[in-house]
């Protein structure tokens, strides 16, 4: 059941990425392209990371790249709420910070005192899934507040 839900959830990222591309392209082509590519990578690499533990650091990296890119674009241009952009940038930095923790957690845990190892042995990838889900709900709420704003003014 988990695998089916993850597959559907990552697939549903794509329409949101498409809507964001239209909004981003109206203000900055380079950010629109990078945001769309990174968003598509989140969907594909994230799905792979759900099935293969070795791909999880890469999944966190592309998530950080996507969040940093679109958050920076929003904070600088106001194409989406600037505060939401800043929060998204911070989430991107957090995802980047989790990459080495996810990649080297077995090594870290082996050399740390037991209490510290237990504290750091958290499932960073699962935490990222939870935060991504909450972030997507906030994004959907932002879209719902401004229906029809996906298309730039002509």
C-alpha positions in Angstrom: 0.0 0.0 0.0 2.8 2.4 0.9 4.5 1.9 -2.5 1.2 2.7 -4.4 0.6 5.8 -2.3 4.2 7.1 -2.8 3.9 6.5 -6.6 0.7 8.4 -6.8 1.9 11.2 -4.6 5.1 11.8 -6.5 3.1 11.7 -9.8 0.8 14.4 -8.4 3.8 16.7 -8.0 4.0 17.1 -11.8 0.8 19.2 -12.3 1.9 21.6 -9.5 5.4 21.9 -11.1 3.7 22.7 -14.4 1.6 25.5 -12.8 4.7 26.9 -11.1 6.6 26.8 -14.4 4.1 29.1 -16.0 4.2 31.5 -13.1 8.0 31.5 -13.0 8.5 31.9 -16.7 6.6 35.2 -16.6 9.2 36.7 -14.3 12.5 34.8 -14.9 13.3 32.2 -17.5 16.4 30.8 -15.9 14.6 30.3 -12.6 11.7 28.8 -14.4 13.8 26.3 -16.2 15.9 25.3 -13.2 12.8 25.1 -11.0 11.0 22.9 -13.4 14.0 20.6 -14.0 14.7 20.3 -10.2 11.0 19.7 -9.5 10.9 16.9 -12.1 14.0 15.5 -10.5 12.3 15.6 -7.1 9.5 13.5 -8.5 11.7 10.9 -10.2 14.6 10.7 -7.8 12.3 10.9 -4.8 10.3 8.0 -6.1 13.5 6.0 -6.7 14.6 6.9 -3.1 11.4 5.5 -1.8 12.3 2.2 -3.2 16.1 2.2 -2.9 17.8 3.4 0.3 21.0 4.2 -1.7 19.2 6.9 -3.7 17.9 8.8 -0.6 20.8 11.2 -0.3 20.4 12.2 -4.0 16.7 12.6 -3.4 17.3 15.0 -0.5 19.8 16.9 -2.6 17.4 17.5 -5.5 14.7 18.4 -3.0 17.0 21.0 -1.5 17.9 22.3 -5.0 14.3 22.6 -5.9 13.2 24.3 -2.7 16.2 26.7 -2.8 15.6 27.6 -6.4 11.9 28.3 -6.2 12.1 29.8 -2.8 14.7 32.3 -3.9 12.7 33.1 -7.0 9.6 33.8 -4.9 11.5 35.9 -2.4 13.1 38.0 -5.1 10.2 38.4 -7.5 7.0 38.1 -5.4 5.5 35.7 -8.0 4.4 33.7 -4.9 4.2 35.1 -1.4 7.6 36.3 -0.3 7.4 34.8 3.2 6.5 31.5 1.7 9.6 31.9 -0.5 11.8 32.5 2.4 10.4 29.5 4.3 10.9 27.4 1.2 14.6 28.6 0.9 15.2 27.6 4.5 13.6 24.2 3.9 16.0 23.8 1.0 19.0 24.5 3.2 17.7 21.9 5.7 17.4 19.3 3.0 21.0 20.1 1.9 22.1 19.6 5.6 20.4 16.2 5.7 22.3 14.9 2.7 25.5 13.9 4.5 23.5 12.8 7.5 21.5 10.4 5.3 24.5 9.4 3.3 26.9 8.7 6.1 24.6 7.9 9.0 25.9 4.3 9.4 29.5 5.7 9.6 28.5 8.5 12.0 26.6 6.1 14.3 29.5 3.7 14.5 31.9 6.3 15.9 29.5 8.3 18.1 28.6 7.9 21.7 25.5 5.8 21.9 23.2 8.6 23.2 24.2 11.0 20.4 24.0 8.2 17.8 20.4 7.4 19.0 19.5 11.1 18.6 20.9 11.3 15.1 19.6 8.0 13.9 16.4 9.6 12.7 14.9 8.8 9.4 15.8 12.0 7.5 14.2 10.8 4.3 10.9 10.0 6.1 11.1 13.4 7.8 11.6 15.0 4.4 8.5 13.2 3.1 6.5 14.6 6.0 7.8 18.1 5.4 7.2 17.9 1.7 3.7 16.8 2.3 3.0 19.7 4.6 4.7 22.1 2.2 2.6 20.9 -0.7 -0.6 21.5 1.4 0.6 25.0 2.0 1.4 25.4 -1.7 -2.1 24.1 -2.6 -3.6 26.6 -0.1 -1.7 29.4 -1.8 -2.9 28.3 -5.2 -6.5 28.1 -3.9 -6.3 31.7 -2.5 -5.6 33.0 -6.0 -7.5 30.9 -8.5 -6.7 31.6 -12.2 -3.4 33.2 -11.3 -1.4 30.4 -12.9 -1.6 32.1 -16.3 0.3 35.3 -16.7 -1.6 38.5 -17.7 -1.6 39.0 -21.5 
